[in-house]
Amino acid sequence: MERLLSPAMHRRVLLLNLLDEPNGWVTSEELAEKIDCSKKTVMLDCQYIEDRWSDYFTLEVSRKYGIRLITSPYHSIHDIYIEIIKESNAFTLLESIFFQPNQSAAYWEEKIYLSNSSLYRLSNSILSALKDRKINMSRSPYYVYGKDERKVRYFFTSYFIEVYGTRDWPFPFDRAKIFALADKIAAKFDLELNDGQLVHLVNSIAVTIIRESQGFLIKDRRDPIHSFVKKTIDIKKYQKDVEAILKPLEIVLPENWYEDFCYSIFWWDFGWDNLQEKENILNQGNDLVDTIKNALKIEISAASRASIVNLVEHIYAKHKMFPYKKYMVYDRFLYSSKIIRQTYVVLGAVVTKALSDLEKKTNFPWESMYFNEMLHEISIRWDQLTEQSDAKRHQVSVLVLSDLGKDHAKLLGSILHDNFRDKISMTIQEYHYYDQPLQTEDNTFDLYISNYALTHITEGVNMIVEDIPSFKNIMDLRSFIDRKRLVLPKDVQYLNS
């Protein structure tokens, strides 16, 4: 959907994505090559986005290192992407058509202050982007439709979640009542939804009711969901909840709307036309958990396992219904995935290989399409995963030396222990500086920390600190130690198999 942005804004979004990296510096040459523009354009775009969103971040430019983005601790960079979508004429038109379908071109020209040519150009862009998701749009009058109405509803559900999240509410319904209905459904069917999935269900309910009220119903109702809705009495209890939501608004729904509602909302549990297929997916989820567990030699609770298997099932069912890119402009899973892979290298490598192997085995895009989401969700759902992973990382060996003597070296050791604890194993100078044996530094340690320069140590492993280490000293040490700990343990055999 990035094509709905202007060419200049699309380029700036790509630039922002490249700068929003956990690794820090990136050169203007690299940026220009990846975005396919000149270095001058890169610098002009950098100036634009820094001026435009100065409250969110600053850009530091270095002739030696390149450019890096420093985010504000008071704002989320995610909000920038929301602003970009909301300020786009194409996205504004698309959202307006959702809420007010069947309007003429003349209506939208006046409503959004567009010329006839601008409206035609924007609608062409929207039509092209929607077709990538097997969705269509009429322009006489304007409305969005599709062969499978559920795809249309899923698309708009994803759109509203990305643009409005949980903080804003674009629908005319009482949000608390819809959340209460979603909680009731989740509890009844033991869905064990996390917050993100619950928000998706809430938005799905709102989008479904609006589409139904506009006359857009699901025409092709295949078993087993349709049969389930007709045969199961208990599910009818939710009809009154929906009617209570609609009553204050005087919205009239078409005949048989409730069957359509159930077919749209309950696909996640009753959309399996092959129970063996569902059992296979559950087995794949358990096998994935076992692969990660055994490779990392860590433990997992029964509740965490059930949650991750539920995730696998949910993603598979979701993909069957909507096998297309889910986000409009900003993939929230992408950045967290980068951080996890950088901070927990072994975990990232194991999950990557496990999903890649599963994809080859099942011919389902677990790694190529869902890696970022899977890594993000597994890190959340697996209890104490990061703590267990961190415990498996390399412990940095440190020799602490001081030209002020062994007592001062002990003080330095105490400060280092307070800051790094189990991340390092320390050996502390036990002699007076003036009694120091010749060339005691024999390069057997990963890191030498001292308040003076050592002459017999390989360059790059001697870090010099103040007599009382400064904040910058600690930050530099943390950066070095974290990088050093990223060495893969020799006992992770799965990665080499």
C-alpha positions in Angstrom: 0.0 0.0 0.0 3.1 2.3 0.0 2.2 3.2 -3.6 -0.7 5.2 -2.2 1.9 7.7 -0.9 3.4 10.4 -3.2 6.7 9.3 -4.8 8.6 11.7 -2.5 6.9 10.5 0.7 7.3 6.9 -0.4 11.1 7.5 -0.8 11.2 9.2 2.6 9.4 6.3 4.2 12.0 3.9 2.7 14.8 6.2 4.1 13.2 6.3 7.5 13.0 2.5 7.5 16.7 2.2 6.7 17.7 4.8 9.3 15.5 3.2 11.9 18.0 0.4 12.5 19.5 -0.8 15.8 23.0 -0.9 14.3 23.4 2.9 14.2 25.5 4.4 11.4 24.7 4.1 7.7 26.5 5.9 4.9 24.8 8.2 2.4 26.2 6.0 -0.4 24.4 2.9 1.1 21.2 4.8 1.5 21.3 6.2 -2.1 22.0 2.8 -3.5 19.2 1.1 -1.6 16.6 3.8 -2.3 17.8 4.3 -5.9 18.4 8.0 -5.8 21.3 10.5 -5.6 23.2 11.3 -2.4 22.0 14.9 -2.7 18.4 13.6 -2.6 19.2 11.5 0.4 20.6 14.5 2.3 17.6 16.7 1.3 15.2 14.0 2.4 17.1 13.7 5.7 16.7 17.4 6.2 13.0 17.2 5.4 12.2 14.4 7.8 14.3 15.9 10.6 12.6 19.3 10.2 9.2 17.7 9.8 9.5 15.4 12.9 12.1 17.1 15.1 10.1 16.1 18.2 10.5 12.5 17.4 14.2 12.2 16.6 17.4 13.9 15.5 19.8 12.9 12.7 23.5 12.9 13.5 25.8 13.3 10.5 29.4 12.3 10.5 31.9 12.5 7.6 33.6 9.4 8.9 30.6 7.2 9.8 27.7 8.5 7.9 24.2 9.2 9.3 22.4 7.8 12.3 19.0 8.4 13.8 18.6 9.2 17.5 15.1 8.7 18.7 13.4 10.9 21.4 12.6 9.1 24.7 9.3 10.9 24.7 7.8 9.9 21.4 7.3 6.7 19.4 8.6 6.6 15.8 5.5 4.5 15.0 3.5 7.7 15.3 5.3 9.2 12.3 4.0 6.5 10.1 0.5 7.1 11.4 0.8 10.8 10.5 2.0 9.9 7.0 -1.0 7.7 6.4 -3.5 10.2 7.8 -2.0 13.0 5.7 -2.2 11.0 2.5 -5.0 12.0 0.2 -5.2 8.4 -1.2 -5.6 6.9 2.3 -8.1 9.6 3.3 -10.2 8.8 0.2 -10.0 5.1 0.8 -11.1 5.4 4.5 -13.9 7.9 3.5 -15.2 5.4 0.9 -15.3 2.7 3.6 -17.6 4.8 5.8 -19.6 6.4 3.0 -19.9 4.0 0.0 -22.0 4.6 -3.1 -21.1 8.3 -3.5 -20.3 9.8 -6.9 -17.1 11.3 -8.2 -18.5 14.8 -7.9 -19.3 14.1 -4.2 -15.6 13.2 -3.4 -14.2 16.1 -5.5 -16.2 18.5 -3.3 -15.8 16.5 0.0 -12.0 16.1 -0.1 -11.2 19.2 -2.2 -9.9 17.3 -5.2 -9.9 18.1 -8.9 -11.4 15.6 -11.3 -7.9 14.6 -12.5 -6.5 14.2 -8.9 -9.5 12.0 -8.0 -9.0 9.9 -11.0 -5.2 9.5 -10.3 -5.8 8.7 -6.6 -8.5 6.2 -7.4 -6.3 4.5 -9.9 -3.6 4.1 -7.3 -6.1 2.7 -4.8 -7.5 0.3 -7.4 -4.0 -1.0 -8.3 -3.0 -1.5 -4.6 -6.3 -3.2 -3.7 -5.9 -5.6 -6.7 -2.7 -6.9 -5.1 -5.0 -8.3 -2.4 -7.7 -9.6 -4.7 -10.0 -6.6 -3.8 -11.7 -4.3 -6.2 -13.3 -0.9 -6.2 -16.1 0.6 -8.3 -15.9 4.2 -9.4 -19.5 4.7 -10.5 -20.4 5.1 -7.7 -17.4 4.6 -5.4 -17.3 1.5 -3.2 -14.9 -1.3 -2.3 -15.9 -4.9 -2.9 -14.4 -8.4 -3.6 -15.3 -11.9 -4.6 -14.6 -12.9 -1.0 -16.2 -10.2 1.3 -14.1 -11.6 4.2 -10.9 -10.4 2.5 -12.4 -6.9 2.3 -13.2 -6.9 6.0 -9.8 -8.3 6.9 -8.1 -5.6 4.9 -10.0 -2.8 6.5 -9.5 -4.3 9.9 -5.8 -4.3 9.4 -5.9 -0.7 8.1 -7.8 0.6 11.2 -5.5 -1.2 13.6 -2.4 0.3 12.0 -3.8 3.8 11.8 -5.7 4.0 15.0 -4.3 1.3 17.2 -5.9 1.1 20.7 -5.7 4.8 21.5 -8.2 6.2 19.0 -11.5 4.8 17.9 -12.8 5.7 14.4 -16.1 3.8 14.6 -19.5 5.1 15.7 -20.1 2.3 18.2 -19.6 2.3 21.9 -16.0 0.9 22.1 -16.5 -0.6 25.7 -19.5 -2.6 24.5 -17.6 -4.1 21.6 -14.6 -4.9 23.8 -17.0 -6.6 26.2 -18.5 -8.7 23.4 -15.0 -9.7 22.2 -14.0 -10.7 25.8 -17.2 -12.8 26.0 -16.5 -14.6 22.7 -12.8 -15.2 23.7 -13.8 -16.6 27.1 -16.6 -18.8 25.6 -14.3 -20.4 23.0 -11.1 -20.5 25.1 -9.2 -18.5 22.5 -6.5 -17.2 24.9 -6.1 -14.1 22.8 -3.3 -11.7 23.7 -3.9 -8.0 23.6 -3.0 -7.6 19.9 -5.4 -10.4 18.9 -8.1 -9.0 21.0 -7.8 -5.6 19.4 -7.9 -7.4 16.0 -11.2 -9.1 17.0 -12.7 -5.9 18.3 -11.9 -4.0 15.0 -13.1 -7.0 13.0 -16.5 -6.9 14.8 -16.8 -3.1 14.1 -15.8 -3.5 10.4 -18.2 -6.4 10.0 -21.2 -4.6 11.4 -20.5 -1.5 9.2 -20.1 -3.5 6.0 -23.3 -5.4 6.8 -25.2 -2.2 7.4 -24.1 -1.0 4.0 -25.4 -4.2 2.4 -22.1 -6.0 1.7 -22.7 -9.6 2.7 -20.7 -12.8 2.3 -22.2 -14.6 -0.7 -20.1 -17.8 -0.8 -20.7 -19.4 2.6 -19.0 -22.7 2.6 -19.0 -25.5 5.2 -18.1 -26.1 7.9 -18.8 -22.6 9.3 -22.1 -22.1 7.7 -23.4 -25.5 8.9 -22.0 -24.7 12.4 -23.9 -21.4 12.5 -27.1 -23.0 11.5 -26.9 -26.0 13.7 -25.4 -24.5 16.9 -28.0 -22.9 19.2 -25.5 -21.6 21.8 -23.8 -19.2 19.3 -27.1 -17.3 18.9 -26.6 -15.7 22.3 -24.3 -13.1 20.8 -27.0 -11.7 18.5 -28.5 -9.6 21.4 -25.1 -8.2 22.2 -24.7 -6.9 18.7 -28.3 -5.5 18.6 -27.6 -3.7 21.9 -24.5 -2.1 20.3 -26.6 -0.9 17.3 -29.7 0.2 19.1 -28.6 3.8 20.0 -27.5 4.4 16.4 -30.8 3.2 14.8 -28.8 1.1 12.3 -31.0 -1.4 10.4 -29.2 -4.6 9.3 -30.3 -6.7 6.4 -32.1 -10.1 6.7 -29.9 -13.0 7.8 -27.2 -10.5 9.0 -26.4 -12.6 12.1 -25.4 -15.7 10.0 -23.2 -13.4 8.0 -21.7 -11.9 11.2 -20.9 -15.4 12.6 -19.4 -16.5 9.3 -17.1 -13.4 9.3 -16.1 -13.5 13.0 -15.8 -17.2 13.9 -13.6 -18.3 11.0 -10.6 -18.7 13.3 -12.1 -21.7 15.0 -14.6 -23.2 12.6 -12.9 -22.6 9.3 -11.2 -25.9 9.1 -12.7 -28.0 6.3 -10.2 -30.7 7.1 -9.7 -31.7 10.8 -6.6 -33.6 9.9 -5.1 -30.4 8.5 -5.8 -28.7 11.8 -4.2 -31.5 13.7 -1.1 -31.3 11.4 -0.8 -27.6 12.2 -1.0 -28.1 15.9 1.7 -30.8 15.6 3.9 -28.4 13.6 3.5 -25.8 16.4 4.6 -28.3 19.0 7.5 -29.5 16.9 8.6 -25.9 16.4 8.6 -25.3 20.2 10.5 -28.5 20.7 13.1 -27.5 18.1 13.8 -24.1 19.7 13.7 -25.6 23.2 16.2 -28.3 22.4 18.5 -26.2 20.3 18.8 -23.5 23.0 18.6 -26.0 25.9 16.0 -24.0 27.7 12.7 -24.7 29.4 9.1 -23.7 28.6 5.9 -23.8 30.6 2.8 -25.6 29.5 0.9 -22.2 29.2 3.7 -20.7 27.0 3.7 -23.8 24.8 -0.1 -23.6 24.4 0.1 -19.9 23.6 2.8 -20.4 20.8 0.9 -23.4 19.3 -2.2 -21.1 19.3 -0.1 -18.5 17.5 0.9 -21.0 14.8 -2.7 -22.1 14.3 -3.9 -18.5 14.2 -1.3 -17.4 11.6 -2.0 -20.4 9.4 -5.8 -19.9 9.5 -5.4 -16.2 8.9 -3.1 -16.8 5.9 -5.6 -19.3 4.4 -8.2 -16.5 4.4 -5.9 -13.5 3.6 -2.5 -14.6 2.1 -1.3 -11.1 1.5 0.8 -8.4 3.2 -1.1 -7.3 6.3 0.3 -3.8 7.0 -0.2 -0.6 5.0 3.1 1.3 5.5 4.8 0.3 8.7 5.6 -3.2 9.8 5.7 -3.0 13.6 7.2 -6.5 13.9 10.1 -5.6 11.7 12.0 -3.3 14.0 11.5 -5.5 17.1 12.7 -8.4 15.1 15.9 -6.6 14.3 16.5 -5.7 17.9 15.9 -9.3 19.0 18.3 -10.7 16.4 21.0 -8.2 17.4 20.6 -8.6 21.1 19.9 -12.3 21.2 21.8 -13.6 18.3 21.5 -17.3 19.1 17.8 -17.1 19.6 17.3 -15.2 16.4 19.5 -17.7 14.5 17.7 -20.7 15.9 14.2 -19.3 15.2 15.3 -18.3 11.7 16.5 -21.8 10.9 13.6 -23.5 12.6 11.1 -21.5 10.5 13.1 -22.0 7.4 13.1 -25.7 7.9 9.4 -25.7 8.6 8.7 -23.7 5.5 10.6 -26.2 3.3 8.8 -29.1 4.9 5.3 -27.7 4.7 5.5 -25.3 1.7 4.0 -22.5 3.9 5.8 -19.1 4.2 6.7 -19.4 7.8 10.1 -17.8 7.4 9.7 -15.8 4.2 6.5 -14.0 5.2 5.9 -14.4 8.9 9.4 -14.5 10.4 9.3 -11.0 12.0 5.9 -11.6 13.5 6.8 -15.1 14.7 10.1 -14.0 16.4 8.3 -11.0 18.0 5.4 -13.1 19.3 7.6 -16.1 20.5 9.8 -13.7 22.5 6.7 -12.3 24.2 4.8 -15.6 24.7 7.8 -17.8 25.9 8.1 -17.2 29.6 11.6 -16.0 30.6 12.9 -16.6 27.1 15.2 -13.6 27.1 16.5 -14.4 30.6 17.2 -18.0 29.6 18.8 -17.0 26.3 21.0 -14.4 28.0 22.2 -17.0 30.4 23.5 -19.0 27.5 25.5 -16.2 26.0 29.3 -16.0 26.2 30.7 -14.6 29.5 33.4 -12.1 28.8 36.7 -12.6 30.7 38.1 -9.3 32.1 41.4 -8.4 33.8 41.1 -5.2 35.9 44.4 -3.2 36.3 45.2 0.1 38.0 48.3 2.3 38.3 46.9 3.4 41.7 47.4 -0.1 43.1 45.4 -3.2 44.0 43.0 -1.4 46.4 41.9 0.9 43.6 41.7 -2.1 41.2 39.2 -3.7 43.7 37.1 -0.5 43.6 37.0 -0.7 39.8 36.1 -4.3 40.0 33.2 -3.5 42.4 31.9 -0.8 40.0 32.1 -3.2 37.1 30.3 -6.0 39.0 27.4 -3.6 39.9 27.0 -2.8 36.2 27.6 -6.1 34.5 27.3 -8.9 37.0 27.1 -12.3 35.3 27.9 -10.9 31.9 31.6 -10.9 32.9 34.1 -13.0 34.8 36.7 -10.8 36.5 40.3 -11.2 37.5 41.5 -8.2 39.6 45.1 -7.0 40.0 46.4 -8.4 43.3 49.8 -6.6 43.4 51.0 -3.0 43.8 51.5 -1.2 40.5 55.2 -0.7 41.3 55.6 -4.5 42.0 54.0 -5.4 38.6 55.8 -8.3 36.9 57.1 -7.5 33.4 54.6 -8.2 30.6 51.9 -9.7 32.8 49.3 -8.8 30.2 49.6 -11.9 28.0 46.4 -11.5 25.8 44.6 -14.3 27.5 41.5 -12.2 28.5 38.7 -11.0 26.3 39.0 -7.5 27.7 41.5 -5.5 29.7 40.1 -2.6 31.7 42.6 -0.1 33.2 43.1 3.5 34.0 46.2 3.7 31.9 47.4 2.4 28.5 48.8 -1.1 28.3 51.7 -1.6 25.9 51.6 -5.4 25.5 48.0 -5.9 24.6 46.4 -6.3 21.2 44.8 -3.1 20.1 41.1 -3.0 20.6 40.8 -5.1 23.8 42.2 -2.5 26.3 39.6 -0.1 27.4 40.8 2.8 29.5 38.5 4.3 32.1 38.8 7.2 34.5 39.8 6.5 38.1 36.1 6.5 38.9 34.5 5.4 35.6 32.3 8.0 34.0 28.9 7.4 32.5 30.5 7.3 29.0 33.0 4.8 30.2 30.2 2.5 31.4 28.3 2.9 28.1 31.4 2.2 26.0 32.1 -0.9 28.1 28.5 -2.1 27.8 28.7 -1.8 24.1 31.9 -3.7 23.9 30.8 -6.4 26.3 27.4 -6.9 24.6 29.1 -7.3 21.2 31.6 -9.7 22.6 28.9 -11.8 24.1 27.2 -12.4 20.7 29.6 -15.3 20.0 27.5 -18.4 19.3 28.0 -21.2 21.8 29.7 -24.3 20.4 26.9 -26.5 21.8 24.2 -25.1 19.5 24.6 -27.9 17.0 21.2 -27.3 15.4 22.5 -24.3 13.5 25.2 -26.4 11.8 23.0 -29.3 10.9 
